[in-house]
Amino acid sequence: MYILGLATMGESAAALLKDGILIAAAEEERFTRIKHEGCFPLRAIAFCLAKAGISLAEIEHVGVYWQPFRMGTRARGILKTALQNPASFLRQTGSALREFTPAGGGDSPASQGSWIELFFVRSLLQKHFGPFRGRLHYLDHHRCHMASAFFTSPFEEATILVFDGAGEEVSTTLAVGSGTRLTVLRSIPWPHSLGHFYSTMTGFLGFTMLDGEYKLMGLAPYGTPEHLSFIRRNMLITDTPGSYRLNPAFVDYHAALQGHFPQALRDIFGDPRQHDAAPFTDRHRQIASSIQAAFEEVVQDLALWAFREGGQIRNLAVAGGCGLNCAANGRLLREGPFERIYVPPAPHDAGCTVGAALLVYHEVLGHPRTFEMTHAYYGPAYGDSEIGQALRAGGIETHPIGDEATLLAKTVEVLTGGGVVAWFQGAMEFGPRALGARSFLADPRHETIRDTINAKIKKRELFRPFAPSIKEEAADEYFGCAQPSPFMNLTVPVKPDKRSLIPAVTHIDGSARVQTVRRTDNPRYWALLDRFERATGVPVLLNTSFNIQEPIVCTPQQALATFLNSGVDALVMGNYFVERGKGTYKDTSNDGTTITP
């Protein structure tokens, strides 16, 4: 039985189950090369079908991550705004009209999905992929998030926390999961939204809303939370445990999308930072620190309430776009009462594709659970034949290195020499994190490499940290991480005696967003870490995404183009090794040749 899951508006994606097991998942942005692509996910669907070797006619069920007919709460909210704040009403109406207006039906790479398209999923599928005789299921958005976290977790029982911008009617859901049952304890209605609060202040600090929230999180440790008490009393307010509300006098999300902020907010925090290029001051750092601290306080309160009301289950599953706030996730694990936390590799809307498919399999069809997501490598993969063809088309005549030990040794030689390696191996990751399949790698022992990558390769703010990858069995030696962290969604303390060993991946507050690598999940990446440890005594590599102001690379052609346009020292793609600035390398033992671009 094949079940297809779809996300079709912003972070568009597709995922495919076979008999309850995930076999393919990809975000549309990786194919169109447009970040946060929101068009109907034609290319992601095509990939899923091709990977399974099936046609659309063989799909028995399609799960869609939204119920477009549930508009009551939002409509009432907009009408209330019309009476109380006409200017804000006009802004919200404009946003709504854009969401309702189709923009090409997904045919153009630049098109964005709309609410209207949700009513025509069947016809769109049939138009592009042929006959479809299966059942189409429109599913509750937050329930898809719940399923994406709990049904993929190792837990038989768990407390569940879902928080994002908003679903059809709610923005936060507190629940428990048991077996194949999901039970909601409390929902917090839109427009009271932690996601909208965080995004509004992201815009206030001059970052791009819906794309710069991680920058706010990265800036926060550089400041002190001077405004925390004011925010909690006046902006993000908790009246009773396990709940919160926003004060619209300070937080107007739709206005912020257009660069407008209430005067009340300006009176407290001063003028907003105008753009990404504007300098940072202590004022900006204090605001960022205060916003992150307030966010974490509310998340802690919500999770603790759900724990107490839900039967004190010490496993926690987290999903929703706010689940990408790895600092808050790490605090949930450190401060308890939870013993284990699971955040899937794509907790944001793209992950709802997996949740929608699993929701159909378990809740609609009644099948038991048989799947656990231990890795994120569900995207396209390319063999040496395709890689070699891409290299030759790019003017690089070379041969694969037949011996993995030689390939890894040459890679480690570049890394220990202070170079940066572009690492392209196996199936692409699902979700926004590079996890050792599409990564830039470097030696974490040298602090200067961080500034080199930021300034010359990634072209991003110098305050932003890089993440460490470590062999899972060595994680406890270096990090205060009580459990594996395969998806890089937890920020944990670096042990004090190790901080000087890996300064390039240790943030200013002594923390790191760690990825633990299990040998069975990614054998070659684990082997590289092991080889690096044998050379240096340190089982850690600096890992950042293989991209430069674009979505993470997907194909060999994209990887080569990004490599050639960067200052990266070597490209390791499949069994091919391409090194910059070293001339031609001939390995007579295995006939491996490297030609410098």
N, C-alpha and C positions, 0 to 999 in steps of 0.2 A: 504493500500500500504506500502510495506517494502522497504527501501533503505539502503544499506550497504555502509559505508565509510571506506576506507582503507589507512593506511600509512605503507609502506613496506620496508623502508631503514633507519635505525637509528630512534630511538623513535617509533618503529613499534607499531601499534595500530589498533583497529577496533571500529566502532560506528554504531548503528542501529537506524533508524527512523521508526516510525509507523505513517502514515498519517501526516508527518511533525513534529512529536513530538519525541524528543530524549528519548529512553527507555533503552539504554545500551551503555556503552563505557568503554574501558579498554585498558591499555598499555600491550604489550606483556611481558615486563620485569617483571611484577608482577607474571607471571606464570612460566617463565623460570628461574627467580632469577638471571638474568644477567643484570646489569645496562645498560641502553640505548640500550637494545636489538634491533638488526636490522634485524632479520630473518623475513621471511614471517609470518604474525601474525596468525598462525593457532589456537593457544589457545585462543586468544582474539576473533577471529571469532566464535569459538565453544561456548565460553561463551555467546556472543550476541545472537546466534541462540537458545541456551538453555534457556536463560532468556525469550525470546519471545515465546518459545515453538513451533518453526517452523523449517523447513528444508531449505536448500539452494534453493530448487526448488520454494519456496514461495517468494524469493527475486525477485523483478521486476527490480531493478536497482542497480548497483554497481558503486560507484564513487571512482576513484583512484586519489591520491593527486599529480600526476606528469604526465607530457607529455614527455616520454622518447625519442620521435623522434625529439625533438627540441634541437639539439646539436650544432647549428651553432656558437653561440657566444662563447661557451667554446672552441670549436675546433679552432676558429680563435685566441682566446687568447693564447692557448697553442702553436700554430704555431708562433705567434709573440714572445713568450717567447723563443722558440727554436732559433730564430735569435739573440735575444738580450742577453739572459742569458742561455747558454746551460745547466749549472748545475741545475738551477731551472727547466728547461724543463724536465730533467730526473726525478726529484722528482715528478713533476706534472704528468708525464706519468705513473710513478709507481703507483700513487694514482688512476689514471683513470683506469689502468688495474685491480687493485683490485676491483674497483667498478663494472667493467664490467664482472668480473669472478664470476660465481655462486659458492656458498659455501654450497652445500648440499640442495639447493632448499627449505630451511626452515624446513627440516625434523629433523635436529639436533638442540638442544637448543643453541649450540654455533655458529650456522651458522649465517652469516650476509647477509642481502639482497643485491642484485646487480641490476644494471640497466637492465641487460638481463632479470631478473625475471619479470620486469615490462611488458615485451612483452608477458608473459605467465600467466598472472593473471587468465584468464578463465580456462586454463587447470589445474593450481594448485588448484583452487577452486573445480573443478569437481573431481580431483584426490582424494581430502581429504573429500569432503562433498557431493558428488553425483551430480545429474543432475542440471544444471543451464541454464535456457532458457531466462533469462532476458537480459537487455542491459548493456554493459560495457562502462563506460565513463572515458576517460583520461582527466584530468582537469589541468588547469594552477595552479602551486604551490602557487603563491602569491594570486591568486584569491581565492583559498581554504582558505588561511589565512584570507583574507578580510571577506569571508563569515563566518568563525569561530568566528570572533569578532563582526561583524555588525548584522548578522542574529540571533545571540543569545542574543543580547543586548536589553535593553528596549527602544532604540532610534528609532524613525521613520526616523530621519535624523541624520547624523554624519559625521564629518571629520574622515578619516581612515588613520592610519599609520601602515605599515607593514615593518619590518626590521629584517633580519636574516643573516645567512651565505650567502646563495644564493638560488634562484630558478633555473629554467631552463636557464634563461638568465639575470635575474635582481636580485639585492640584497636589494633594497629598493623600495617600492611603496607608493606613496601619492595619496589618492583617497577620494571620497565622496560617501556616501550611502544614498539612499532615497527610502523608501519602499522596493521593491525587486530589485532595480537597483544599480549597482556598477559602478562608473565612475572613471577611472584612470586619475589623473591630471599630474603625472610625475612618471617616473621610472628611477632609477639609475642602470646602467648595472654592472654586474660582470666584472672584479674582484674588483671593488670599493665596499667594504663591511664593514659596521660597525661591523657585527658579526666577520668577519675575523680579523679586527683590534683588537677587544677586546680579541679574543681567542689567537692571537699571543702574546699579552702582558701578558695574563694569563700564557702561556708557559714560557715566559721570567722570570716571577716571581716564577717559579718552581712548579706551579700547573699543574694538568693534563688538557690539552686542551680538550674542549667539555665536561668537567665534573667539572672543577674548577673555572669557571667564577664567580660563586657566592662567592667564597672565595676572589677573587680580590675585589669584591664589598664590602665584609665585612671588608677587611683590609683598604680600602680607607679612612674611617673617622679617622683613627689613624695617618694619615700624612697630609701634606699640599701640595697643587698643584704647587710645585716649577717649574715644567717643562711644565705647561699648555701652555704658549705662544709659546714655541718651538714646541710642538706637533702640535698646530694649524697652525703654519706657515710652518712646514716642513714635517709632517707625515699625519695628518688628516686635509685636507685643504678645506676651503670653498672659491671658487672663486666667486660664485654668490649665493644669498639667495635661500634656498630650494634645495641645492645640496651640494655635497662634492666629494672629490677624495682622494685616498690613494697614497702615494709616495712609489713605490716598492723598492727604495733604502733603506728604513727603515722597511717596512712591507712586509715580504715574508711568507705568511701563510703556504704554503706547506713545506717550509724549516723548519719552526717552529715546524710542526708536527713531524719532525725527530730530533728536538733538535738543529737545526742550526739557527743562527741569524746573520744578516748582520753586517759587521764590522762597518758600519756607526752607527748602533744602539748601538753597544758596546762602540763606541767612546763617545757617549753622556751619556749613562746610566750605563756604566761599564759592567762587566761580568754578565751574567744571573745567577740567583739563580739556583743551580743545581738540587735540588729535594725537596720534601715536608718536609723532615726532617731537612733541613738546617735552621739555625737561621735567624730571620728577623732583619734587621737593619733599621735605619732611612731612608737610601737610598731606600730600598724596599717600605717603607710606602709612601715616597714622590712620587715614580713612580706610585703606586696604586692610590693614591689620584689624581695625574695628569691625568692618563688614564680615571678615572671615570669622572672627571670634563670635559675633552675634549669630551667624549662620550655624556654627558648631554648637553653640549653646542650645539653640532650638532643636537641632537634629538630636542631640543627646537627650533632651527632654521627651521628644516624640518617641525615640527608641525605648527609653526607660518606661514610659507609660505603656507602650505596646507589650513590653516584656511582662509587666505586672498584670495587665488585663488579659493577656493571651496565654496565661498558664505558666509563666516564668520559664520559657524555653530558651536555652542558652546558645542556640544557633541563630544567627542573624543573616538573612538574605536581603540585599539592597539592590534596587533598580530605579530607573528614571534618570533623566539627564543630570540631575544633581548627584547621582551616584558616581559621577566622574570626579567629584571633589575628594581626591584621595587623602587630603589632610583630615577632613571630617571622618572618613572611613577609618583611618588609622587611630583617631581618637576614640571612636566607638569600640575598637578592639582593645586599646590600652586601658581604658577607664571602666570597662565592664558595663553591665554584668555578663556580657557575652564572652563565651570561651572561643567561639569560631565565627568568622564572618565570611560570607561568599558574595562577591560582586562579579557578575559575568563580564566577559571581555568587551561587550557592547551594551552597557546599561542604558544608553540613550535610545532614541526612537528606532534606530536601525536594529537594535536587539529585539524589538517587538516582533520582528519577522519570525525569529525562533520561538518567542513566546506565543504568538498566534498559532503557529503550526502545532506546538505542544499542547496548547489549550484545546484545539480541536481533537487531538489524539487522546488526551486523557479525560477532559471534561465533557466533550460532546460524544465521543465514541466509547468512552469508558475503559480504555486500555490501561494496564498497569505501567508503572515507570520502569524503564530499562536503560535509560541513557544518563550519563554524567558528563558534563563538559569539563575536561581537564586541560584542554588546549584550545587555541583559537585558529588553527591552521586549516581553514575550510574554503579558502579562496583559490584562484587559478594557480596552477603550477606549470613549470616549463622544464623540459628535458634539455640535455646537452645539444641535441640536434637543433632545436629552436633557438637556443642561446647562441650557438655557433653561427647560425644563419644571420641573427641580428648583429653580431659582431662583424661578420664579413660585410654585411650591407653598410655598416658604419665605417668601413675602410680598415678594419683590424683583422689581419690574417693570423690566426692562432689555432692551437689545438688544445683540447682538454688535458689536464693533468690526471693521469690514471690512478695515482696512488693518493688516498686521502691524507695520509700522514705527511706527505710532501706538501700538499695543498695547505694544510693547517700550519705546518712549520713556516712556510713562506708568509702566511698571513700574520702569524705571531711575530715574525721578524720585522714586518712593517710596523706593527703596533708597538713593540718594545723600542723601536727606533724613533718613536714620537709621531708616527704617521696616523692618518685616519683611513679606515677601510670602509668601502661601500660593500655591504654583505647582502647578497640576493640568493636565497636558498629555499627550495621547496615551495609549498603552498602558501599563498599570501594570508596574512592575518585578517580575521574578521574583527571589526571594531577600530577605534581611533589610535590604538597603541601599536608601535613597532615592537615585536616580541622575538626578534632574532630570525625573522624570515625576510624582512625588508628594512634593514637597519644600517645606520652609520655607526661604526664602532671605533673606540679609542682606548688608550691606556689611562685608567682612572688615577694612577699614582702621581700624575703631574698636573698641578692645578692650572697651569698655563694653557693646557689643551682645551679647557672649557672656553676661555676667551677666544682662542683660535677658531674653534668651531662656530661660536656665536657670531664672530665678526666676519670671517672669511667664507664660511660655508652656509650656515643656516640663516645668516643675515637677520638676526632677531635681537631683542633686548638683552643686554649683558647680565641683567639680574636673574634671568630665567635659568632654573637648574637643569641638569641632565640626570638621567636615571641610571642606576646600576643593574646589571644582570649578574647573577651569581648562581653557581651550582646549588641545587636545593639542599644537598646534604651539608653544605658549608654555611648556610644562611645564619644559623644560630650563633656562629662564631663571630660574625660581623655585624649583625643587625638584631635589634630588639623586636623580633618578629616571631610571635608564638605559633605561627602556622605558615604553610606555603602561600606564596603570592604570585601565581603564574601569570596574572593578567595586568600587573603593574598598576593596580588600583588601590594600593595601601601606602601611605606615608608612615614610615616607622623610624625610630631612633637608630642612628649609627652608634655602635658601642664606642665609648670614649677612647679606648685604646686603639681603635681602628681608624678613627677619623683622619689622622695624619697619614695613614697608608693610602687612603682613597679620597683625597681632597677634591678631586674633580667631580665627584658625584655626591659629595656631602654638602647639603644646603647650609645657609648661614646659621640656622637654628639647630644644626647637628642632626638633621633628619635626611631621609632619602626615600624616593618613590621606587621601591625595589621590585625587581622581577626575579623570582626563583625559577630555575630551569631544571626540569626533571629529564633525566636521560631518555626515558621511554617516549616522552612527548616531542622532543626535538634532539635527536641523537647527534647531529653534526654540530649544532650550536653548543651543546653540552661538551662535546669533544674539544671544541675550540677553547672553551673556558678552562677545561682540564689541561690542555696543552699550554695555555697562557699561565696557569698556576704552576706548572712544572718549570716554566722558564723564569717566573718572577716570584713565586711563593704566594701570589694573590689570585684567588679564584673569581675575580670580579672584572667585568668590562664596562666601560661607559657605553651606553646604548641610547641612541636617539633615532628618530624616524628618518628613513631614506626619502627625503623630499627637500625641496627648497621653495618655500612659498607656493606650494601646490599640494594636492592630495598625495599621499604616499604612493610610490611607484608600484605599478602592477605588472607590467610586461618587461621583457628584456630590452626592448627598444626604448622604453621610458627610462629604465635604469641606466642604460648607456648614455642617453642624452643628458640626464641629470649629472652623471659622473663627469662627462666631458665639460659641462658648464660649471663645475665646482672646483674647489681646490683640494679635493679628496685625492689621496696618494695611491690607492689601489682599489680595483673593483674585483671582487670574488663572486662570480656568478655561476652557480652550479659547480662544475669542475674546471671552469676557466679562471685564470688569474691574469689580470691586466694591470700593469703597474705604470705609473706616470713618472717620466723623467729618468728612467734607468736604461733606456735602449732596449735591445732585444735580449731576452733570456732564453737559453736553451737547456732543458733538463734532459740529458742523454739517457737517464735511467728509465724514463717513461715517455719520452718523446713529447714532453710538454713545452710549449713555446709561448712566450709572452712578448707581445709587441706594444711598445709605448705609444699611446695616442698623441 
